Amino acid sequence: MSKVVTNWKLASLLAAGAMVASPSLAAPADEVDALRAQVEALKARESEALRKLDALEARLQALEQSRLSDTQTADMRGMGANSSLSAVRFGETVVLAQDAGGEGGEPDRKAPAPTAAVEDVTLQQQGITGRRFSLEAGLTYSYFDNARINLNGFLALDSIFLGRISIDQLRAHIITADLTARYGLTDRLQFDVNVPYLYRYSNFQSGGAGGAATSLTEKSVKDHGLGDISVGASYRILKETPGRPDVVFTARVKAPTGKHPFGVEVVEVEGSEGNLVIPTDLSTGSGVWGASLGVSALKTIDPLVVFGSATYFRNFKRKFDDIDEAEDEQPGTVKMGDAIQIGAGVAFALNERSSLSMSYSQRFVNRARIRPAGEDEQIIVGSQANIGLVNLGGTFALTDRISIISTVGIGLTEDAPSMVAGIRVPVRF
């Protein structure tokens, strides 16, 4: 039996050898090698595809199970530590960046940098950029329109007024050009200096001169000069996280470098018969040293940015050689009223480079006081003020370093300017 099997195997081998040797029955050797090479390449590609698929499944599982932590989002504005995941905020999408230095070959995910719109809103509302150095040029136009009726006489028979009646109107235009330089020591601490230059034009009108209702007297006064220079510091107390806003503390000091309003003489306009008196000069500054302390908060709620602020203004006493409008000099001390300002608003991101904002601010100013030399302190009647403004604004980033910030303010109270319009161009380095 074993001999039969052996003979059968031998016959099989001989038959196979005959088939290989015959060109009509066996494939060429080079074709077999090519097929084997293709099979090996397909196996390698299949192995690489399976490896990539496993990596994608692992990343998907990690994303589904992970949650944002305070450490991962220590700086939602992209100015701090790395984070594993950054949520969509203010027009941004989730960005996953691989760091070759990650441990174990796993990619490190970093929070995206802030959009230009976020930086512009932060600069406008908190005055802090996060950049090492920046310059900002601004131009602001303010318009005041005030009309009043002056009565100089007495009431007879409880219904008839005997005396002089005049209708006075003041239209004032103020154009302010200023330059602000900011320097950041860290991403939290920043210093700045602001230098303004003012041009003022005021038009005074009075009707009723000589008792004639149609009589109108008009006179204009204009002036220009350096305003009050101020320096300030901003410190970011808290950085924004999913559960808390970005909080910035600010402090400023204002120097009386502008032309002060005290001791300016007033003159009677010729032909007004005493109805209209105007100042000979217009001031470009407050005339006193001042300081302010404020705190502002800003929270990103995609696609909105909500912000608010509160500031206290302090004015210090100062002595002047002349404090009244009479021709003779009257030395004395002046104490301008302190003020408190509050404000809040919201900005809406149109895209990564532009946004629209709306806010409201209100400032309460206390009465001013003067003390002529050798006399008691006196309150200046009517020097208190309540200034309420609605502000509409827009920002647009021309490049990553240059932006345009525009605002329009509408006065809501009697003491507020009728209209304020401004444009600012910050340049970041």
Rosetta blueprint (number, residue, H / E / L):
1 M L
2 S H
3 K H
4 V H
5 V H
6 T H
7 N H
8 W H
9 K H
10 L H
11 A H
12 S H
13 L H
14 L H
15 A H
16 A H
17 G H
18 A H
19 M H
20 V H
21 A H
22 S L
23 P L
24 S L
25 L L
26 A L
27 A L
28 P L
29 A H
30 D H
31 E H
32 V H
33 D H
34 A H
35 L H
36 R H
37 A H
38 Q H
39 V H
40 E H
41 A H
42 L H
43 K H
44 A H
45 R H
46 E H
47 S H
48 E H
49 A H
50 L H
51 R H
52 K H
53 L H
54 D H
55 A H
56 L H
57 E H
58 A H
59 R H
60 L H
61 Q H
62 A H
63 L H
64 E H
65 Q H
66 S L
67 R L
68 L L
69 S L
70 D L
71 T L
72 Q L
73 T L
74 A L
75 D L
76 M L
77 R L
78 G L
79 M L
80 G L
81 A L
82 N L
83 S L
84 S L
85 L L
86 S L
87 A L
88 V L
89 R L
90 F L
91 G L
92 E L
93 T L
94 V L
95 V L
96 L L
97 A L
98 Q L
99 D L
100 A L
101 G L
102 G L
103 E H
104 G H
105 G H
106 E L
107 P L
108 D L
109 R L
110 K L
111 A L
112 P L
113 A L
114 P L
115 T L
116 A H
117 A H
118 V H
119 E H
120 D H
121 V H
122 T H
123 L H
124 Q H
125 Q H
126 Q H
127 G L
128 I L
129 T L
130 G L
131 R L
132 R L
133 F E
134 S E
135 L E
136 E E
137 A E
138 G E
139 L E
140 T E
141 Y E
142 S E
143 Y E
144 F E
145 D E
146 N E
147 A E
148 R E
149 I E
150 N E
151 L E
152 N E
153 G E
154 F E
155 L E
156 A E
157 L L
158 D L
159 S L
160 I E
161 F E
162 L E
163 G E
164 R E
165 I E
166 S E
167 I E
168 D E
169 Q E
170 L E
171 R E
172 A E
173 H E
174 I E
175 I E
176 T E
177 A E
178 D E
179 L E
180 T E
181 A E
182 R E
183 Y E
184 G E
185 L L
186 T L
187 D L
188 R L
189 L E
190 Q E
191 F E
192 D E
193 V E
194 N E
195 V E
196 P E
197 Y E
198 L E
199 Y E
200 R E
201 Y E
202 S E
203 N E
204 F E
205 Q E
206 S E
207 G E
208 G L
209 A H
210 G H
211 G H
212 A L
213 A L
214 T L
215 S L
216 L E
217 T E
218 E E
219 K E
220 S E
221 V E
222 K E
223 D E
224 H E
225 G E
226 L E
227 G L
228 D L
229 I L
230 S E
231 V E
232 G E
233 A E
234 S E
235 Y E
236 R E
237 I E
238 L E
239 K L
240 E L
241 T E
242 P L
243 G L
244 R E
245 P L
246 D E
247 V E
248 V E
249 F E
250 T E
251 A E
252 R E
253 V E
254 K E
255 A L
256 P L
257 T L
258 G L
259 K L
260 H L
261 P L
262 F L
263 G L
264 V L
265 E L
266 V E
267 V E
268 E E
269 V L
270 E L
271 G L
272 S L
273 E L
274 G L
275 N L
276 L L
277 V E
278 I E
279 P E
280 T L
281 D L
282 L L
283 S L
284 T L
285 G L
286 S L
287 G L
288 V L
289 W L
290 G E
291 A E
292 S E
293 L E
294 G E
295 V E
296 S E
297 A E
298 L E
299 K E
300 T E
301 I E
302 D L
303 P L
304 L E
305 V E
306 V E
307 F E
308 G E
309 S E
310 A E
311 T E
312 Y E
313 F E
314 R E
315 N E
316 F L
317 K L
318 R E
319 K E
320 F E
321 D L
322 D L
323 I L
324 D L
325 E L
326 A L
327 E L
328 D L
329 E L
330 Q L
331 P L
332 G E
333 T E
334 V E
335 K E
336 M L
337 G L
338 D L
339 A E
340 I E
341 Q E
342 I E
343 G E
344 A E
345 G E
346 V E
347 A E
348 F E
349 A E
350 L L
351 N L
352 E L
353 R L
354 S E
355 S E
356 L E
357 S E
358 M E
359 S E
360 Y E
361 S E
362 Q E
363 R E
364 F E
365 V E
366 N L
367 R L
368 A L
369 R E
370 I E
371 R E
372 P E
373 A L
374 G L
375 E L
376 D L
377 E L
378 Q E
379 I E
380 I L
381 V L
382 G L
383 S L
384 Q L
385 A E
386 N E
387 I E
388 G E
389 L E
390 V E
391 N E
392 L E
393 G E
394 G E
395 T E
396 F E
397 A E
398 L L
399 T L
400 D L
401 R L
402 I E
403 S E
404 I E
405 I E
406 S E
407 T E
408 V E
409 G E
410 I E
411 G E
412 L L
413 T L
414 E L
415 D L
416 A L
417 P L
418 S L
419 M E
420 V E
421 A E
422 G E
423 I E
424 R E
425 V E
426 P E
427 V E
428 R E
429 F L
